[in-house]
Amino acid sequence: MAKLKLTSWLSSSQPTPDAEKKNKRHSYVPSPFARKDKVNGLSDKALSVESVSSEPPSRMIALAQKITKDAEKLEAYLKENNLPPLSFDADVPADFAKLPEDIARSRREIIYASKELAQLAHGPREALRWAVWEFLDVLALQIINHFGIAKLFPVGETIHLEDLQAKTSLDPVNLARALRVVMTKGIFREPSPGVIEHTAMSRLLAEDGDMEAWIGFNSEDIFPAAAHVLDSVKAHPEATAVMRSGFCFAFDTVDKEPMFVTFGKNAERARRMGKAMVSLTGGEGYEMSYLINVAGGGYDFGEIDAAGGTLVDIGGSVGFVSVELAKQYKNMKFVVQDTAKTIASAPSPIHEDAQVAERITLQGHDFFTEQVVKDADVYFFRWIIHNYSTPYAVKILKNLIPALKPGARVIINDHCLREPGQEDPWDESLMRRMDMVMWTLLNAQERTEAEFRDLFKAASDSFVFKGVTRPKNCRMSIIEAVWQPKEE
Ligand SMILES: C[S@@+](CC[C@H](N)C(=O)[O-])C[C@H]1O[C@@H](n2cnc3c(N)ncnc32)[C@H](O)[C@@H]1O
């Protein structure tokens, strides 16, 4: 399939002055390794810590000082608020308490600075040599998670390795070797030789079903698919066809079916992916509340609500986003569209509050066919457009056109990539890796603002691109265009 003007993140498209301003307004500490003048991530300004000598401290010392300063700040906050000290112990809370802005920043700076410091201390050759071994940690975690090892003994108790071995079909030698690799990541520990106990992270594997699904989906679906991207891109260098992705090469479905169809045929695998998505969207920076909270930069549907307007939630899964919106907006109506199978699996009623449930309609609809809900006020795509390369994404948008009334809004809720170096390093790494996941599974991609603009333009000149906004601390952006057909 021919590629349209696919300005991939490699061929950095120039942002408009407005986009530039917006990016700057939201930008955090520059991403690691992005700029020569901001060696390895933290700008020199971000590292301005007092030095006792007249010589400016080396990068290594500046990072170490920064870590100390921010760690002291974080520790003081924890103490003042009677929060437990940070630890790997199994009984600590799995999530950070909600931190005030400045303390949250300190926490993040500790993460970036310590990562950079460790890399400096490894040196270039050793850092590079072992960077490519990360997949072996994933392999070990895959084995431990798949065989449910964390659930085989209670949290708070220890177990002898041989007793643990007796509880699993996994070969004893293989259990021990996989366990000892994940232990290097703080998942389980061995307080004395052959004695195993839980840590906070292994406890999550035992008790958090969504996390177990997240690890399973990533290590059993994405990991094999990633290992086949090279085959796929060698055979089809344009890498746009959804049925020729690394996933299709890995699972023998090339030119037969896309990933979503493969999952649709396997209830267990589909359920795992669904739960994995719940885990992801409950994670920091992805919560639904960002979209809803107008004061924090979420989308304001107030005008549409006042008029009792309709939002079509396309690829809306089992309707949980529409439910959240309907709880907030008491007059709007919602149509949730997804594959017939997904719609059939939605809860009934969709919500216990009848005032919410009665305003939500569920409908089987394939977004590769013409939109059937005419004259709605909003057509909404969350985590949909990034699943498709440009030719498919343009088709999805074009399928809306016969249904659109003048002024209809098309809202996309996805990542929006900024220029390299403008994100907080944690976000930058996560969003770039999500871009690789999209490539791996679906030959799809995350997009920049300019790429979203091009997408709408390729669908029709009558889409007026309104721009991109991003709620504070949220990783996802809100991308909007309005349908304004040209006068004949
Ligand atoms: C990544 S999920 C996003 C779900 C939801 N919008 C959210 O925010 O979590 C993609 C959704 O698209 C649906 N989907 C995939 N292909 C579709 C198609 N051709 N037509 C309609 N829905 C489709 C899937 O069933 C799935 O629910």
The ligand as a MOL file (V3000), in Angstrom:
LIG
                    3D

  0  0  0     0  0            999 V3000
M  V30 BEGIN CTAB
M  V30 COUNTS 27 29 0 0 0
M  V30 BEGIN ATOM
M  V30 1 C -6.9870 0.1610 21.8840 0
M  V30 2 S -8.6820 -0.1640 22.0220 0 CHG=1
M  V30 3 C -9.3160 1.3990 22.5160 0
M  V30 4 C -10.5700 1.2600 23.3150 0
M  V30 5 C -11.0990 2.5510 23.9440 0
M  V30 6 N -11.3790 3.5710 22.9580 0
M  V30 7 C -10.1780 3.0870 25.0230 0
M  V30 8 O -10.0200 4.2980 25.0970 0
M  V30 9 O -9.6320 2.3140 25.8020 0 CHG=-1
M  V30 10 C -9.1770 -0.2880 20.3220 0
M  V30 11 C -10.6400 -0.6470 20.1570 0
M  V30 12 O -10.9610 -0.6290 18.7650 0
M  V30 13 C -11.8400 -1.7120 18.4990 0
M  V30 14 N -11.7890 -2.0090 17.0650 0
M  V30 15 C -10.7900 -2.6040 16.3830 0
M  V30 16 N -11.1060 -2.6690 15.0760 0
M  V30 17 C -12.3300 -2.0880 14.9420 0
M  V30 18 C -13.1580 -1.8170 13.8150 0
M  V30 19 N -12.7780 -2.1470 12.5870 0
M  V30 20 N -14.3160 -1.1820 14.0270 0
M  V30 21 C -14.7040 -0.8270 15.2930 0
M  V30 22 N -13.9450 -1.0500 16.3940 0
M  V30 23 C -12.7650 -1.6750 16.2090 0
M  V30 24 C -11.3170 -2.8060 19.3880 0
M  V30 25 O -12.2910 -3.8160 19.5910 0
M  V30 26 C -10.9660 -2.0380 20.6580 0
M  V30 27 O -12.0590 -1.9690 21.5360 0
M  V30 END ATOM
M  V30 BEGIN BOND
M  V30 1 1 1 2
M  V30 2 1 2 3
M  V30 3 1 2 10
M  V30 4 1 3 4
M  V30 5 1 4 5
M  V30 6 1 5 6
M  V30 7 1 5 7
M  V30 8 2 7 8
M  V30 9 1 7 9
M  V30 10 1 10 11
M  V30 11 1 11 12
M  V30 12 1 11 26
M  V30 13 1 12 13
M  V30 14 1 13 14
M  V30 15 1 13 24
M  V30 16 1 14 15
M  V30 17 1 14 23
M  V30 18 2 15 16
M  V30 19 1 16 17
M  V30 20 1 17 18
M  V30 21 2 17 23
M  V30 22 1 18 19
M  V30 23 2 18 20
M  V30 24 1 20 21
M  V30 25 2 21 22
M  V30 26 1 22 23
M  V30 27 1 24 25
M  V30 28 1 24 26
M  V30 29 1 26 27
M  V30 END BOND
M  V30 END CTAB
M  END
